[in-house]
Amino acid sequence: MYARFNLFALILAVNLPFVSVGCSPSMESVETADAAPPAEQPSADAASEATDTADTEEVASSDSGKPTEVTLGDPSLTAGIPGEGSLSNAEIKKWLADESNHQVLDVTLPLGLSAGASEIKGLEGNPLTRAKIELGRQLYFDTRLSADATVSCASCHSPDHGYAADTQFGVGVRGQTGGRNSPVAYNRILSDKQFWDGRAESLEDQAVGPIANPIEMSNTHETCVATVNSVEGYRLQFDKVFSDEGVTIENIGKAIASFERAIVTAPSAFDYHDALRPFLQFDEETLQEIKEEDPAAWARYETARGGLEKRPMSESAQRGRDLFFADKSQCATCHVGANLTDEKYHNIGVGVDENGKIADVGRFEVTKDEKDMGAFKTPTIRNVAQTPPYMHDGGMKTLAEVVEHYVQGGTPHPHLSDKIKKLELSEQDKQDLVAFMEACTGELPSVERGRLPQ
């Protein structure tokens, strides 16, 4: 009977449906695939890939015992330098003297996101170390990077609001506001171009952009570097982490980007649900054989089952899951892959007045290509329930409003994406889609927000 399990796993491995969170389909596959109901084609990635807490393989460690193989989201990466209160130089020196903090980390992603391992961005040019992540953490929460020491990265991308902000627009120094909603700062390790319009080529470029933006931090890069360099605790860290380069605006960007890449969403109810689905095909006798003959597969089963018990997925969310990946809703046209975003730019009929005028040209400002007029980057669905208001202009307060916008086919105008069409969804369908998006919420790692050098 166990042979049936191996055969079934093989069939799943070579015949994955495009709706599986374990694949990263092209837009072409999404648009042309025959969307059979997901319940009839269970996702197999969770039955074939190693998961977070179920990994039983030996973990490589540095000489001091700190592991060099880590799953992002590990709270030790963002817990700060041990101690309480403001960071003393003595504590910083002790931290820097531990060579394990400078070992390049071999990172994996947690269940769900792990399906996007091949899409990891930025580590070749900016490898992660514990010391670099910690330096970035300090800079991320330090208001001294702004002109008047009132605004930090966390002001618009706060852990309290899902690494976004609860205001319609970002709020900078002297209460100034921009014209766009604050995008999220988690799961950035799976993204290269940043900002709603993709004007920053990398996370490093994004990290230093707001410092010199007159509405955000209203500083200059030169003044910011001088301020950071004036703090001995920062000088000590930059000299060690970046060798002879020390404090530069480029290294400030690298440090902040490293911290941001360490902020990822933990498995959600959706992830555990999809991880468990393949095992539901088996009877108790087969499951017992799996337990006895394949400990790794059994560990994955136990992780998925235990996770779903802690984070159950409602029947409404399960229906919403199937609808989300079906042609009927068209959601998966853009919200695909491990992070549930295609990382592309679309005009979805937001920010258009009654005369058809576009208030914000979006991606067009970067490319000057007419097809990008009013187009903005597809945001992730992961943890979206934690980050209202929605859309690039922050004009929608609830997920129900977002769903209704798509049902109505957006606001008609010449540049509207051909992917946006009116939908025939019932009230129950709409509620189910919202329930599914809420079920895509995973915990974010605990982060030390204080402990800055003085």
Steps between C-alpha positions, in 0.01 A plus 500: 500500500787737572602464137171672418614796708828526310321474167245763601776735616678452168185574304448818702861605457480491121143622463474803723200725436588861429302610802744334737683742722796272443545613142582833352304494174547743220226741415446299183434181695260681728307651214476185288486217751170326552424590860359180643369541854801485735315260728517239224869562431672519837822693530799270534775741586437468870525120477828512314697792645666532836308721740603727779477326834490152352853514364693220667826538310815599685547877496843644428640722771790736542771434756311692770191288451277750321347336194601624157203322345189689609139533398407865461255606764727351767458753783869479590575698183295801610523480880773762523830487684437332837442737788262773611476872444719700266784315334836560662819493299624217720199288402551584134869405516416169665240428231743587222772282653285191449605382155183297460312828462698564181453160338300513179162340566355224284136600517182310424144627494213377718223273373302666222765756412753218462344418165652826378859414598616537139361856499715628789651834408806700604711253697775461243599864529400542863526171694329481837686480830365537850709812557378666181136419575542641852662819369212538256251450782653787694496731198142401411368625834734800538333838446842666478510406132244777435569872486335583832536161673125436501451240226645153452437225248260352756292818503340398170577127515417413858481152653182625669333529161643201315811693394281757329303797637136547592485840332383556142836652407845480654569774755846654506682775687291795616186298429542517124312240299578345165249383244534125542421240761798346682586162341586206725858427604473123554581217258723741311754222455280377214487838329758703308355828372336701778237769558155498342651610168814286516731800474755350739697224329578323826406482866827677577400792277156510659645506851684829447246668272273637775798648687545766231133534410390852609156376608619191689823538698600825328871438560798478266704187462813692596347631823357158583841336457661768718236449771542123505878533492488729803364215716787282621278194534408526134861563393611186681241291320548645152879460524460133590206408277625688194876476564688802372197669342342615825192723496379581149149552369540182298584301812212657691277372221656154514449474874136613496427270203651208690267560794201532269588171327487330840138608548281229349156362569473171686270224370135601486185291531502489120851353495423233758174418324671451166783304660250258654284450190710227331494286814121514517494258206628219721315274740618432855684185396705684238574785739630247752729354235629847418570556868699177522683513168551869415577712808561813290160480332338428835669805650354715224158352566529567874616856441212573264241339725633668813522837328145476375377413847658821631398709199181338367364595160127562497266344245443846356876549459532159334231592250673833450827321437347294220328807355817711523685261269209447260426682176177630652682746724810572288697566822783265402554690178730728699518353851713194431816331627622440851445862605168523314612780271633502145731796584368673187317827433136537403245776463201368694280807477594665828556873538294599197254789527154518341650655189743213453802702610776308679622676812831308523676370187680228698746280311480730197710757687784246504472338157327773292323209332135572427399147605616581853275803540335475841650156563618398847672198646288204610516480882523170685186341642699363793406682823288743300237494774750682725580786264198721427435736331548349156615585147778737403288798597375351826148564381339177619460431871394135496566182306128488424539831314794357308300195393207720394733714290602197297143372477406832336792472259688803629444849362481487119757705309731451200797372701312244707669159492329244280520265799242708686148391413169503682447189707189298575542434871232444762504667839617169646782485243616845605495408868689179426774688315546733796511200735770340285712814498471515877614136511820603320622670819814360661687624804785743449822456699531676833734796468691709752409860424724674748860419592660766282854632537526841665 
